[in-house]
Amino acid sequence: MRGLLRSLLPTLLLLLQPWETQFQFAGPRCRTGPLDLVFVVDSSRSVRPFEFETMRQFLVGLLRSLDVGPNATRVGVIQYSSQVQRVFPLGAFSRREDMERAIWALVPLAQGTMTGLAIQYAMNVAFSVGEGARPPEERVPRVAVIVTDGRPQDRVAEVAAQARARGIEIYAVGVQRADVGSLRAMASPPLDEHVFLVESFDLIREFGLQFQGRLCRKDLCAEGGHGCQHQCVSAPGTFHCACNPGYQLAADNKSCSAVDHCSFGNHSCQHECVSTFGGPRCRCREGHDLLPDGRSCQARDLCNGVDHGCEFQCVSEGLSYRCLCPEGRQLQADGKSCNRCREGHVDLVLLVDGSKSVRPQNFELVKRFVNQIVDFLDVSPEGTRVGLVQFSSRVRTEFPLGRYGTAAEVKQAVLAVEYMERGTMTGLALRHMVEHSFSEAQGARPRSLNVPRVGLVFTDGRSQDDISVWAARAKEEGIVMYAVGVGKAVEEELREIASEPAELHVSYSPDFSTMTHLLENLKGSICPGQVEGYRRASATAGRSFCSFSLP
């Protein structure tokens, strides 16, 4: 037994030799000039403990062959499995001893193999200036060495291409079970110089020797003669040409030509495609505006884009516009104003949406808008009578038709109205108007006097109950209905509420702050003479009217 131990002793001493002596790369330290080098180490569960130790020794041995320092080679290490862990960033250590200490303390993660995630981290974080990488304008080469033993569980080709496009040179080192296709998808060109496949972790030393040799080569970009038209991207021992944004590398891999993004045929522009450095951009023909989707075009509505000055209605016609007056009124010589409407009597009931979606500050704008309507009416017991109903989840008569005899009284009462909040029961409000608001008890004049009855519904959203029955009933009762929508008001509901033609009886504003432009339409439409003209036309002619579209 004693003789057997004596014969095995040299072998045991060799095995117990410190591993750091097994990966000493021959030759002097490689003086590469400035270099940012990040090792991306696979520590998934498929890497067995003794294999991970071999990889650790490889890293330490390679470090000792490099000229490490703040102005020379900066080194960072990350490890990954199902997640990514920073071992130390590029700017953490300037002494080789500190780097080796961090590598010896490394504990494997022992989970999955998310190589694509690790490349993404290296590109966005490890090579960032905040982590110690030198700024791009200093043109310091950036090199990533990925060491893995298995097939990635996520996609690597796209993210590796992005990293290479940012000037990161990638070496892919596969050991044992590594997938060659994935290694080639990750590595920089030429692949025969950037892809290494070794049969076992024991042979990884061979890659270290080759890698050391490549790092010690000259900076070919700095020496000139590279022939790149725009940019020469240097990597240890090699280079490749790159183009400025908006250009692509030609077949000779040196010259650059402008990218015609429109020629690809996938821009989807409705009118015209314009190629720019940043990609394709859509442009509309004269008289049209580009919509928010960046592709579609819409005929420009000059009425919304200019101070047209039309008293009643502005109609956009291509590159120009014209003013219209309501039926029974004539356009004046200035082409903008209309002659004054004929005096008459009207009973007007305003249905105001007081739901929660309106919000208090906007409700104040609504009250101001109502008072502006009152300003152009001849309010008196013999002229125009005004009533106001507010609705939300319930209906409340704020003041009936017969209560106030002057415009000043009506406006003061409007300002005193308190906001209800809650839901939007527009159908319930229409029923209340038909059954109560236009009754003689509420101040409406008898039907025998043939005084026009007008209802104006103001709302900002979809009704929570059915409106069809009472909207139709209101018109059957001879009430001329107007619908004013703001914001998220529903076009179909506004049309159902309003009398025909919709062009004169439906108004819309995108938000509360801009709804005052609707006043000009309402001034002419609610004019007593205009209302009476509509009642006669609808009673006798039975004709169709033009449609009206909300923006």
C-alpha positions as CSV (number, residue, x, y, z in Angstrom):
1,M,0.0,0.0,0.0
2,R,2.8,2.4,0.9
3,G,4.4,1.6,-2.5
4,L,1.1,2.4,-4.3
5,L,0.8,5.8,-2.6
6,R,4.4,6.5,-3.6
7,S,3.7,5.8,-7.2
8,L,0.5,8.0,-7.3
9,L,1.9,10.9,-5.5
10,P,3.3,12.8,-8.6
11,T,0.0,12.5,-10.3
12,L,-2.0,13.8,-7.3
13,L,0.4,16.7,-7.0
14,L,-0.2,17.6,-10.6
15,L,-4.0,17.5,-10.2
16,L,-3.8,19.6,-7.0
17,Q,-1.8,22.2,-8.8
18,P,-3.5,25.6,-8.7
19,W,-5.7,26.0,-11.8
20,E,-4.4,29.5,-12.4
21,T,-1.0,28.0,-13.4
22,Q,-2.7,25.8,-16.1
23,F,-4.0,28.6,-18.3
24,Q,-0.9,30.9,-18.5
25,F,-0.8,32.1,-22.2
26,A,2.7,32.2,-23.5
27,G,4.4,35.4,-24.7
28,P,4.4,39.0,-23.4
29,R,1.3,40.9,-22.6
30,C,-0.6,42.1,-25.6
31,R,-0.5,45.9,-26.0
32,T,-3.5,46.6,-28.1
33,G,-4.1,50.3,-27.4
34,P,-7.4,51.3,-26.0
35,L,-10.0,48.5,-26.0
36,D,-13.3,47.9,-24.2
37,L,-13.7,44.1,-23.7
38,V,-16.7,42.4,-22.1
39,F,-16.9,38.6,-21.5
40,V,-20.4,37.2,-21.6
41,V,-20.3,33.9,-19.7
42,D,-22.9,31.1,-19.9
43,S,-23.5,29.8,-16.3
44,S,-26.6,27.7,-17.1
45,R,-27.4,24.4,-15.4
46,S,-25.9,22.5,-18.3
47,V,-22.4,23.8,-17.4
48,R,-21.2,21.3,-14.9
49,P,-19.2,22.6,-11.8
50,F,-15.7,21.4,-13.0
51,E,-16.5,22.9,-16.5
52,F,-17.4,26.2,-14.9
53,E,-14.1,26.1,-13.0
54,T,-12.3,25.6,-16.3
55,M,-14.0,28.6,-17.8
56,R,-13.1,30.6,-14.8
57,Q,-9.4,29.6,-15.2
58,F,-9.7,30.6,-18.9
59,L,-10.8,34.1,-18.0
60,V,-8.1,34.6,-15.5
61,G,-5.4,33.3,-17.8
62,L,-6.6,35.6,-20.6
63,L,-6.7,38.6,-18.3
64,R,-3.0,38.0,-17.6
65,S,-2.2,38.3,-21.3
66,L,-3.8,41.7,-21.6
67,D,-2.5,45.2,-21.0
68,V,-5.2,46.1,-18.5
69,G,-5.6,49.8,-17.5
70,P,-7.9,52.8,-17.7
71,N,-6.2,54.0,-20.8
72,A,-5.5,50.6,-22.3
73,T,-7.9,47.6,-22.1
74,R,-10.9,47.9,-19.9
75,V,-12.5,44.6,-19.0
76,G,-16.1,43.8,-17.8
77,V,-17.7,40.4,-17.1
78,I,-21.3,39.4,-17.1
79,Q,-22.8,35.9,-16.6
80,Y,-26.2,34.7,-17.6
81,S,-28.6,31.8,-17.5
82,S,-32.3,32.6,-17.3
83,Q,-31.3,36.1,-16.2
84,V,-28.3,38.3,-16.5
85,Q,-25.9,39.2,-13.7
86,R,-23.2,41.8,-13.8
87,V,-20.0,40.4,-12.3
88,F,-18.1,43.7,-12.7
89,P,-18.5,46.6,-15.3
90,L,-15.9,48.0,-17.6
91,G,-15.2,50.9,-15.3
92,A,-15.0,49.0,-12.0
93,F,-11.4,47.9,-11.8
94,S,-8.1,49.2,-13.2
95,R,-6.0,46.5,-11.5
96,R,-5.8,43.0,-12.8
97,E,-5.7,41.6,-9.2
98,D,-9.1,43.1,-8.4
99,M,-10.6,41.6,-11.6
100,E,-9.2,38.1,-10.7
101,R,-10.6,38.4,-7.2
102,A,-14.1,39.1,-8.6
103,I,-13.9,36.2,-11.0
104,W,-12.8,33.7,-8.3
105,A,-15.9,34.8,-6.2
106,L,-18.2,34.1,-9.1
107,V,-21.1,31.8,-8.3
108,P,-22.9,30.0,-11.2
109,L,-26.6,30.9,-11.7
110,A,-27.4,27.3,-12.9
111,Q,-30.8,28.0,-14.7
112,G,-31.8,28.3,-18.4
113,T,-29.8,29.6,-21.4
114,M,-31.1,33.1,-22.4
115,T,-28.2,34.1,-24.7
116,G,-30.2,36.7,-26.6
117,L,-31.1,38.4,-23.3
118,A,-27.4,38.5,-22.4
119,I,-26.4,40.1,-25.7
120,Q,-29.2,42.7,-25.2
121,Y,-27.8,43.5,-21.8
122,A,-24.3,43.8,-23.1
123,M,-25.4,46.1,-25.9
124,N,-27.6,48.4,-23.8
125,V,-25.9,48.3,-20.4
126,A,-22.4,46.7,-20.3
127,F,-21.1,48.9,-23.2
128,S,-22.7,52.1,-22.0
129,V,-20.7,55.1,-20.9
130,G,-22.3,54.8,-17.4
131,E,-20.8,51.4,-17.0
132,G,-17.3,52.5,-17.9
133,A,-17.2,52.2,-21.7
134,R,-15.5,55.0,-23.5
135,P,-17.8,57.4,-25.6
136,P,-18.4,56.5,-29.2
137,E,-16.7,59.7,-30.4
138,E,-13.4,58.3,-29.0
139,R,-13.8,55.4,-31.4
140,V,-12.4,52.9,-28.9
141,P,-13.0,49.3,-30.3
142,R,-15.7,47.4,-28.4
143,V,-15.3,43.6,-28.2
144,A,-17.7,41.0,-26.7
145,V,-16.6,37.4,-26.2
146,I,-19.6,35.0,-25.7
147,V,-18.8,31.6,-24.2
148,T,-21.6,29.1,-24.2
149,D,-22.1,25.4,-24.1
150,G,-25.7,24.9,-25.4
151,R,-28.5,26.1,-27.6
152,P,-30.1,29.5,-26.7
153,Q,-33.6,29.4,-25.4
154,D,-34.4,32.7,-27.0
155,R,-33.7,34.5,-30.3
156,V,-30.2,35.7,-30.9
157,A,-29.9,36.7,-34.5
158,E,-31.8,40.0,-34.4
159,V,-30.3,41.3,-31.2
160,A,-26.8,40.3,-32.3
161,A,-27.3,42.1,-35.6
162,Q,-28.3,45.2,-33.6
163,A,-25.2,44.9,-31.4
164,R,-22.9,44.6,-34.5
165,A,-24.6,47.6,-36.1
166,R,-23.6,49.6,-33.0
167,G,-20.0,48.7,-33.6
168,I,-19.6,45.8,-31.2
169,E,-17.3,43.1,-32.5
170,I,-18.6,39.7,-31.3
171,Y,-16.6,36.5,-30.8
172,A,-18.8,33.4,-30.3
173,V,-17.1,30.5,-28.5
174,G,-19.1,27.3,-28.3
175,V,-18.1,24.4,-26.2
176,Q,-19.3,20.7,-26.5
177,R,-23.1,20.9,-27.0
178,A,-23.2,24.5,-28.5
179,D,-25.3,25.1,-31.5
180,V,-23.1,26.1,-34.5
181,G,-26.0,27.9,-36.3
182,S,-26.5,30.1,-33.2
183,L,-22.8,30.8,-32.9
184,R,-22.7,32.0,-36.6
185,A,-25.8,34.1,-36.1
186,M,-24.1,35.9,-33.2
187,A,-20.6,36.4,-34.4
188,S,-19.2,39.3,-36.5
189,P,-17.9,38.7,-40.0
190,P,-15.7,37.1,-41.2
191,L,-17.2,34.1,-39.4
192,D,-14.1,31.9,-39.8
193,E,-12.2,34.5,-37.6
194,H,-15.0,35.0,-35.0
195,V,-16.6,31.6,-34.5
196,F,-14.8,29.0,-32.4
197,L,-16.1,25.6,-31.5
198,V,-14.1,23.4,-29.1
199,E,-15.0,19.8,-28.1
200,S,-14.5,20.3,-24.4
201,F,-13.8,23.0,-21.8
202,D,-10.3,21.5,-21.5
203,L,-9.6,22.7,-25.1
204,I,-10.9,26.3,-24.5
205,R,-7.2,27.2,-24.0
206,E,-6.7,26.9,-27.8
207,F,-9.2,29.7,-28.3
208,G,-7.4,31.9,-25.8
209,L,-4.2,31.6,-27.7
210,Q,-5.9,32.5,-31.0
211,F,-7.8,35.4,-29.4
212,Q,-4.6,36.7,-27.8
213,G,-3.0,36.7,-31.2
214,R,-5.8,38.6,-32.9
215,L,-5.8,41.3,-30.2
216,C,-2.1,41.9,-30.7
217,R,-2.6,42.9,-34.4
218,K,-2.4,46.5,-35.6
219,D,-5.3,49.0,-35.9
220,L,-5.8,48.8,-39.6
221,C,-8.2,51.8,-39.6
222,A,-5.6,54.0,-38.0
223,E,-3.0,53.0,-40.5
224,G,-5.1,54.2,-43.4
225,G,-5.6,52.6,-46.8
226,H,-8.8,50.9,-45.7
227,G,-10.8,52.6,-48.6
228,C,-14.0,53.1,-46.6
229,Q,-16.1,55.9,-48.0
230,H,-17.7,56.9,-44.7
231,Q,-16.5,55.1,-41.6
232,C,-13.9,52.5,-40.9
233,V,-14.8,50.4,-37.8
234,S,-11.7,48.9,-36.3
235,A,-11.6,45.6,-34.5
236,P,-8.5,43.8,-33.2
237,G,-6.6,42.5,-36.3
238,T,-9.4,43.5,-38.7
239,F,-11.8,46.2,-39.8
240,H,-15.0,46.7,-41.7
241,C,-16.6,49.7,-43.4
242,A,-19.9,51.3,-42.2
243,C,-22.1,54.0,-43.6
244,N,-23.6,57.1,-42.1
245,P,-27.3,57.1,-41.2
246,G,-29.5,57.1,-44.3
247,Y,-26.9,55.2,-46.4
248,Q,-26.2,51.5,-47.1
249,L,-23.0,49.7,-47.8
250,A,-22.5,48.9,-51.5
251,A,-21.5,45.5,-52.9
252,D,-17.8,46.4,-52.7
253,N,-18.2,46.7,-48.9
254,K,-16.5,50.1,-49.0
255,S,-18.6,52.7,-50.7
256,C,-22.0,53.9,-49.5
257,S,-25.1,54.8,-51.4
258,A,-28.2,56.7,-50.2
259,V,-31.0,54.4,-49.1
260,D,-34.2,54.8,-51.2
261,H,-36.7,53.7,-48.5
262,C,-39.6,54.4,-50.8
263,S,-38.4,51.8,-53.4
264,F,-39.0,49.0,-50.9
265,G,-42.8,49.3,-51.6
266,N,-43.9,48.9,-48.0
267,H,-44.4,52.6,-47.0
268,S,-48.2,52.5,-47.4
269,C,-48.3,56.3,-48.2
270,Q,-51.7,57.3,-49.6
271,H,-50.3,60.1,-51.8
272,E,-46.5,60.5,-52.0
273,C,-43.4,58.8,-50.3
274,V,-40.3,60.9,-49.6
275,S,-37.1,59.0,-48.7
276,T,-35.1,60.6,-45.8
277,F,-32.1,59.6,-43.8
278,G,-34.4,58.4,-41.1
279,G,-36.6,56.3,-43.3
280,P,-39.6,56.8,-45.5
281,R,-41.9,59.8,-44.9
282,C,-45.3,60.3,-46.3
283,R,-46.4,63.6,-47.9
284,C,-49.8,64.7,-49.1
285,R,-50.7,66.6,-52.2
286,E,-51.5,70.3,-52.0
287,G,-54.8,71.0,-50.2
288,H,-54.5,67.9,-48.0
289,D,-53.2,67.2,-44.5
290,L,-51.4,64.2,-43.2
291,L,-53.4,62.3,-40.6
292,P,-51.9,61.1,-37.3
293,D,-51.2,57.6,-38.7
294,G,-48.4,59.3,-40.8
295,R,-49.7,57.6,-44.0
296,S,-53.3,58.7,-44.8
297,C,-54.3,62.1,-46.2
298,Q,-57.4,64.2,-45.7
299,A,-58.7,67.1,-47.7
300,R,-57.8,70.3,-45.8
301,D,-60.8,71.9,-44.1
302,L,-59.9,75.6,-44.5
303,C,-62.9,76.5,-42.4
304,N,-61.1,75.1,-39.3
305,G,-57.7,76.3,-40.3
306,V,-58.4,80.0,-41.0
307,D,-60.4,82.9,-39.5
308,H,-63.0,82.7,-42.2
309,G,-65.4,85.2,-40.7
310,C,-68.6,83.5,-42.0
311,E,-71.5,84.6,-39.9
312,F,-73.5,81.3,-40.3
313,Q,-71.6,78.5,-42.0
314,C,-68.3,78.0,-43.7
315,V,-68.0,75.4,-46.5
316,S,-64.5,74.2,-47.5
317,E,-64.0,73.6,-51.2
318,G,-60.5,72.3,-52.0
319,L,-58.0,75.1,-51.8
320,S,-60.7,77.8,-51.0
321,Y,-63.9,78.2,-49.0
322,R,-67.2,80.0,-49.1
323,C,-69.8,81.3,-46.7
324,L,-73.5,80.1,-46.5
325,C,-76.6,81.6,-44.9
326,P,-79.6,79.6,-43.6
327,E,-82.8,79.3,-45.6
328,G,-84.6,82.6,-45.7
329,R,-81.5,84.8,-45.2
330,Q,-79.3,86.3,-47.9
331,L,-75.5,86.5,-48.1
332,Q,-74.4,90.2,-47.9
333,A,-72.0,91.9,-50.3
334,D,-69.0,91.2,-48.0
335,G,-69.5,87.5,-48.8
336,K,-69.5,86.6,-45.0
337,S,-72.5,88.2,-43.2
338,C,-76.2,87.4,-43.6
339,N,-79.1,89.7,-43.4
340,R,-81.0,89.8,-40.1
341,C,-83.5,87.1,-39.5
342,R,-87.2,87.9,-39.3
343,E,-88.6,88.5,-35.8
344,G,-90.8,85.9,-34.3
345,H,-91.7,83.8,-31.3
346,V,-90.0,80.6,-30.1
347,D,-90.3,78.4,-27.0
348,L,-86.7,77.0,-26.5
349,V,-85.8,74.3,-24.0
350,L,-82.1,73.5,-23.4
351,L,-81.2,70.0,-22.3
352,V,-77.7,70.2,-20.7
353,D,-75.6,67.1,-20.0
354,G,-74.4,67.2,-16.3
355,S,-72.8,63.8,-16.2
356,K,-69.5,63.0,-14.5
357,S,-67.6,62.9,-17.8
358,V,-68.2,66.6,-18.4
359,R,-66.2,67.6,-15.3
360,P,-66.8,70.8,-13.2
361,Q,-64.5,73.2,-15.2
362,N,-66.1,72.1,-18.5
363,F,-69.6,72.5,-17.0
364,E,-68.8,76.1,-16.4
365,L,-67.8,76.5,-20.0
366,V,-71.2,74.9,-21.0
367,K,-73.0,77.5,-18.9
368,R,-71.1,80.3,-20.6
369,F,-72.0,78.8,-24.0
370,V,-75.7,78.6,-23.1
371,N,-75.6,82.3,-22.1
372,Q,-74.0,83.2,-25.4
373,I,-77.0,81.5,-27.1
374,V,-79.3,83.6,-24.9
375,D,-77.5,86.8,-26.0
376,F,-78.7,86.6,-29.6
377,L,-82.3,85.7,-28.6
378,D,-85.2,88.2,-28.1
379,V,-86.1,86.9,-24.7
380,S,-89.5,88.2,-23.5
381,P,-92.9,86.7,-22.5
382,E,-94.2,87.7,-26.0
383,G,-90.9,86.8,-27.9
384,T,-88.6,83.9,-27.1
385,R,-89.1,81.9,-23.9
386,V,-86.2,79.8,-22.5
387,G,-86.3,76.8,-20.2
388,L,-83.3,74.8,-18.9
389,V,-83.2,71.1,-17.9
390,Q,-80.1,69.3,-16.6
391,F,-79.7,65.6,-16.8
392,S,-77.3,62.9,-15.6
393,S,-78.6,59.7,-13.9
394,R,-81.7,61.7,-13.3
395,V,-83.4,64.8,-14.7
396,R,-83.9,68.2,-13.0
397,T,-85.7,71.2,-14.4
398,E,-83.5,74.1,-13.5
399,F,-86.1,76.7,-14.6
400,P,-89.2,76.2,-16.9
401,L,-90.2,78.2,-20.0
402,G,-92.5,80.6,-18.2
403,R,-90.3,81.7,-15.3
404,Y,-88.1,84.5,-16.7
405,G,-89.0,87.3,-19.0
406,T,-85.7,88.9,-19.8
407,A,-82.3,87.7,-21.1
408,A,-80.6,89.1,-18.0
409,E,-82.8,86.9,-15.7
410,V,-82.2,83.8,-17.8
411,K,-78.4,84.3,-17.8
412,Q,-78.3,84.9,-14.0
413,A,-80.3,81.7,-13.5
414,V,-77.9,79.7,-15.8
415,L,-74.9,80.8,-13.8
416,A,-76.6,79.6,-10.6
417,V,-77.1,76.1,-11.9
418,E,-75.1,73.5,-9.9
419,Y,-73.3,70.6,-11.5
420,M,-75.1,67.2,-11.0
421,E,-72.4,64.6,-12.0
422,R,-73.1,60.8,-12.2
423,G,-74.4,59.1,-15.4
424,T,-75.8,60.0,-18.8
425,M,-79.5,59.2,-19.2
426,T,-80.2,61.2,-22.4
427,G,-83.3,59.1,-23.2
428,L,-84.8,60.0,-19.8
429,A,-84.1,63.7,-20.4
430,L,-85.9,63.6,-23.8
431,R,-88.9,62.0,-22.3
432,H,-89.0,64.7,-19.6
433,M,-88.8,67.4,-22.2
434,V,-91.7,65.9,-24.3
435,E,-94.0,65.2,-21.3
436,H,-93.3,68.2,-19.1
437,S,-91.0,70.9,-20.5
438,F,-93.3,72.0,-23.3
439,S,-96.5,71.8,-21.3
440,E,-98.6,74.9,-20.7
441,A,-98.1,74.4,-17.0
442,Q,-94.3,74.8,-17.5
443,G,-94.9,78.0,-19.5
444,A,-95.1,76.8,-23.1
445,R,-97.6,78.7,-25.2
446,P,-100.7,76.8,-26.5
447,R,-100.4,75.0,-29.7
448,S,-103.2,77.1,-31.2
449,L,-100.9,80.1,-31.2
450,N,-98.5,78.1,-33.5
451,V,-95.4,79.2,-31.7
452,P,-92.4,77.1,-32.8
453,R,-91.1,74.7,-30.2
454,V,-87.3,74.1,-30.2
455,G,-85.3,71.6,-28.2
456,L,-81.5,71.8,-28.0
457,V,-79.6,68.8,-26.5
458,F,-76.0,69.4,-25.3
459,T,-74.0,66.2,-24.6
460,D,-70.4,64.9,-24.4
461,G,-70.8,61.1,-24.6
462,R,-72.9,58.0,-25.3
463,S,-76.3,57.7,-23.6
464,Q,-76.7,55.0,-21.0
465,D,-80.3,54.4,-22.0
466,D,-82.2,54.2,-25.2
467,I,-82.9,57.5,-27.0
468,S,-84.7,56.3,-30.1
469,V,-88.3,56.2,-28.8
470,W,-88.3,59.7,-27.3
471,A,-86.1,61.3,-29.9
472,A,-88.7,60.2,-32.5
473,R,-91.6,61.2,-30.2
474,A,-90.2,64.7,-29.9
475,K,-90.2,65.2,-33.6
476,E,-93.7,63.7,-33.9
477,E,-94.8,66.4,-31.4
478,G,-93.5,69.1,-33.7
479,I,-90.5,70.0,-31.7
480,V,-87.6,71.1,-33.9
481,M,-84.6,69.3,-32.3
482,Y,-80.9,70.4,-32.4
483,A,-78.0,68.2,-31.1
484,V,-74.7,69.7,-30.0
485,G,-71.9,67.2,-29.3
486,V,-68.5,67.7,-27.7
487,G,-65.5,65.4,-27.3
488,K,-66.7,61.8,-27.2
489,A,-70.2,62.5,-28.3
490,V,-71.5,59.7,-30.6
491,E,-72.4,60.8,-34.1
492,E,-75.2,58.2,-34.6
493,E,-76.9,59.4,-31.4
494,L,-76.6,63.1,-32.4
495,R,-78.2,62.4,-35.7
496,E,-81.0,60.4,-34.1
497,I,-81.8,63.2,-31.7
498,A,-81.7,66.0,-34.3
499,S,-84.2,67.0,-36.9
500,E,-83.4,67.0,-40.6
501,P,-81.4,68.2,-42.4
502,A,-78.5,67.1,-40.1
503,E,-76.3,69.8,-41.8
504,L,-78.4,72.5,-40.0
505,H,-79.3,70.6,-36.8
506,V,-76.2,68.7,-35.7
507,S,-73.1,70.5,-34.4
508,Y,-69.9,69.1,-33.0
509,S,-66.7,70.4,-31.3
510,P,-63.6,68.3,-30.4
511,D,-63.4,69.8,-27.0
512,F,-65.1,72.3,-24.7
513,S,-62.6,75.1,-25.1
514,T,-63.3,75.4,-28.9
515,M,-67.1,74.9,-29.0
516,T,-67.8,78.7,-29.3
517,H,-67.4,78.4,-33.0
518,L,-70.7,76.5,-33.0
519,L,-72.6,79.7,-32.1
520,E,-72.6,81.0,-35.6
521,N,-74.4,78.0,-36.9
522,L,-76.9,78.1,-34.0
523,K,-77.6,81.8,-34.4
524,G,-79.1,81.3,-37.9
525,S,-80.7,77.9,-37.2
526,I,-82.6,78.9,-34.0
527,C,-83.6,82.2,-35.6
528,P,-87.5,82.3,-35.3
529,G,-87.9,82.8,-39.1
530,Q,-85.7,79.9,-39.9
531,V,-87.5,77.5,-37.4
532,E,-90.8,78.5,-38.9
533,G,-89.5,77.9,-42.4
534,Y,-88.3,74.4,-41.4
535,R,-91.6,73.5,-39.9
536,R,-93.5,74.5,-43.1
537,A,-91.0,72.6,-45.3
538,S,-91.1,69.4,-43.3
539,A,-94.8,69.5,-43.1
540,T,-95.5,70.0,-46.8
541,A,-92.5,69.0,-48.9
542,G,-91.3,65.8,-47.3
543,R,-88.0,66.1,-49.2
544,S,-84.6,64.6,-48.4
545,F,-81.8,66.7,-47.0
546,C,-78.0,66.6,-47.3
547,S,-76.1,64.5,-44.9
548,F,-73.6,65.9,-42.4
549,S,-70.5,64.2,-41.0
550,L,-68.8,64.9,-37.7
551,P,-65.0,65.4,-37.8
